[in-house]
Amino acid sequence: MIRTTSIPVILVAALLTAPLPVLAGDDEHDLGLVSWMGRLQYYTHKLGLAVDAGNKPLVAYYIHEVEEVIEKIEDIDDADGVPIGKLVKEILVPTFESLEESSESGDEARVDRDYNRLLGACNQCHEKANRPYLIVERRHDNPYMQRFKPSRVAVEPVSE
């Protein structure tokens, strides 16, 4: 019998582990469009939090992660009759490349604008794919057990 006090613990554990099926997987080729979009959303949200915090090394890290996912999505020719790869190449890639360039420039205001444009490109892609109900919006809340502000102190690795 489950105690009623155990239910919140179980729910929290389920919520904390929910992204793992989307992020895990030994065979990336078996992931479908929804899984890749989940990864894109996950890394793009973390990228936005790094942008908000002005953490340039973390921005660079998540730009790399987002780029890898975009490359995988570009390889999806068709999903439910929608030319996913073509749309991504036409709409998302140029906007992402602009964000990538602005992050290298160090201009934080430009990075912020280009990040917003990236999210707009996601919505434009959804419109062109006849999925206007999939709306991406910028969120500034941090649901992760991760600090995004840059650290001045180097963190010592944990010895085993």
C-alpha positions, 0 to 999 in steps of 0.5 A: 500500500502506498502512503499518501505522503509517498505520492508527491515523492513518486510524482517528483521522481517521475518528473525529474526522470521524464526527459531521460527517454528523450535524451538517452538512447544508444541508437540515435537512428531509432529516435523519431522526430518528436524525440529529436524535437524534445532534445532540441527544446531541452538544449535550446531552453538551456541555451536561453538560460545561459544567454540570460545569465551571460555565461559565454562558455555555457552559451558556446557549449549549448550552441554546440549541442543545439547544432548537433540536434539540428543536424540530425533533424536535417536528415529527416526527409519526411514526417507525416508528409512534411519535408522536415529536413528541407524546412529546417535547412531553409528556415532554422539553419540560417537563423541558427548560424546567425546566433552562432556568429553573434555568440562568437562576436561577444555582443550580448545584446545581439546574442539575445536578439538572435536567440529570440529569432531562433525561437521565432524560426521554430514557430515559422517552421511549425507554421510551414509544417501546418502545425501552428499549434506548436508554439515555442516561447522564451522562458526565463524560469530554470526548472533544472538543478543547474546554475547558469550564472558564470562561476569565477571559481573553478570547480574541483572534480570529485575524486573517486 
